[in-house]
Amino acid sequence: MSSIRRFLIIATLSTMILVGFVAALQGYRAGMTEAERLSDSQLLEMAQLLANLNTELLSSPDQPGHIAYQLWKIQDQGAPRLLLHSDNIPAQAVTSLSPGFDFANFGGYRWRTHVYMTSSGDRLVVAATRTDIRYQLAENVILETIFPMLLGLPISGLLIWFIIGRGLTPLRELSAKLQEKQHRDLSPVSLDDPPQELTPVVQAINGLLHRLARAFEFEKRFTADAAHELRTPISALKLQLHNLQQRQPETSEEFTELAHGIQRMQHLVEQILALYRSTPEQISANFISLDLSTLVENVIAENYPLFESRHQNIEFKSDANAINTVITGDRFALTALIVNLLSNASKYTQERGHIIVSLSRDSEGLHLCVEDNGPGISNSQREAVFRRFHRLGETSQSSTAIGCGLGLAIVHNIASLHGATVKIRESRFSSGTCFDLCFPGEKA
């Protein structure tokens, strides 16, 4: 069923047509029976009238062509003798001269006849009417009754279309409310005075949304609690590792791997907490107007030791005086987004590599681009890198890099909450990747 409205209209009209056809057929049969009865009654009256009229009046030249008559005289010996007849009937008997109704064929037509005998018994009148004329008259009367019904079908269809459309209005309102919901909005759906048929649907949807909200809340609470509780033992491990290093300055390879594992675990916990804080509930209430250019400069300055440790050259290109770099957003979330983009670029770019951060504006909005000259990301991997815990294949640059596969998932999540889009394209270098983050807005 592709359309409820179409199904209801077709089903209703089909039922109306079927019922109307059966009713019209029954009406036609009943109408024809009644028309024949009336015609026979008129034929009887005409015969009685002819029997009592002066015979001179029956020779009128204005006799209708669909009516014929014969006037017979019953002689003393009982044999009938024809006195008069109309011009359109033969001079001999066309039917049995026994009183009653019958049919006869003459003059190229079929006639309905009635033989009437006067009460004195000395006269017989044969009155006849053409059956095709009487049937035609009856059919015309019946068709004039059925024609308005046929004419009313398109009008009925149009009225049914609007009536059913009006009846489906609450369903459209429910659909519109569901479409207006953001992908993280699990609040109940409410309709003003919903019909009885739609109330169970609304209740079922709200029940599903409530169960989903509880499941998501449990997931967020578990993630946040687990990450928070893991901070304490990780801090203790780092402290014990520091004390051990003080006692044994000459560390082995196993000690280095242990320190690297603890650092990776701490990074994972911090990323999980950042992912939890990037939910709509945490961000939407903290939107302010801020200068993205200034924010990017501060983040680069704070994280400059990361690039310096790998002897990477990072360059920021922004003409804040020429373009409007002010946007509305959450400072903490956008800071986490920029940090993850820069950390990802540094992680997958070789030592002494080159990273360019730029701001520009066009008709689509304000673009924040982070480009590097690393190995790049293949087209087949560009959709997958935004999934949680997805990491690219190991490379010489990334084999020792700290990561858990959440950084770009956090970037995509924060961008979506700010109405921005993230695209991956080729960088301006001979190799590498460009992450293009576009915040929508009018061209300055």
Order of alpha helices (4+ residues) and beta strands (2+ residues): alpha-beta-beta-beta-beta-beta-alpha-alpha-alpha-alpha-alpha-beta-alpha-alpha-beta-beta-alpha-beta-beta-alpha-beta-beta
